[in-house]
């Protein structure tokens, strides 16, 4: 029963036709299919990606399995919204520097951590919006 659901989801995602367009064989897709059996959100990534991204998807899936639910959710966010969130995070990083006083080592450490985390999130949001814009724009 579960295999039938997986096959239906694979068919709905367009994985096989995209693989054929990218020149990939079924043997190269086998690791991706095995992971899709336990992580169906992978197929959301397949649906949103074009044939040009399909060859690197198995590598991404192997390298970052914990990130798959986040990637599946992020790929459904419109690129302009991701860009706005990224800019907001960068603005929040600047706000932390302005609001948190730098009079103690603890405050300086807090500033450094917050700016690092928010800055990374901001850059990731902006870069993600550019990548998604190209991927979704090419469909």
Residue pairs with C-beta under 8 A, 6 or more apart in sequence:
2 37
6 33
6 36
6 37
6 40
9 36
9 40
9 43
10 16
10 33
10 36
10 43
12 43
12 47
13 43
13 44
13 46
13 47
14 46
14 47
15 29
15 32
15 43
15 46
15 54
18 46
18 49
18 50
18 51
18 54
19 25
19 26
19 28
19 29
19 51
19 54
21 51
22 51
22 52
22 54
22 55
24 54
24 55
28 55
28 58
29 58
31 58
31 61
31 62
32 42
32 46
32 57
32 58
32 61
35 42
35 61
35 62
35 65
36 42
36 43
36 46
39 61
39 65
39 68
39 69
41 68
41 69
41 71
41 72
42 57
42 61
42 68
42 72
44 72
44 75
44 76
45 57
45 68
45 71
45 72
45 75
46 54
46 57
48 75
48 76
48 132
48 135
48 136
49 57
49 135
50 135
50 138
50 139
52 138
53 135
60 71
61 68
64 71
74 82
74 128
74 132
75 132
77 85
77 132
79 128
79 129
79 130
79 132
79 133
79 136
80 129
81 129
82 125
82 126
82 128
82 129
82 132
83 125
83 126
83 129
83 130
85 125
86 121
86 122
86 123
86 124
86 125
86 126
86 127
86 128
86 129
87 122
87 125
87 126
88 122
89 118
89 119
89 121
89 122
89 125
90 118
90 119
90 122
90 123
90 126
91 122
92 118
92 122
93 114
93 115
93 118
93 119
93 122
96 110
96 111
96 114
96 115
96 118
97 111
97 115
100 107
100 110
100 111
100 114
101 107
102 108
102 111
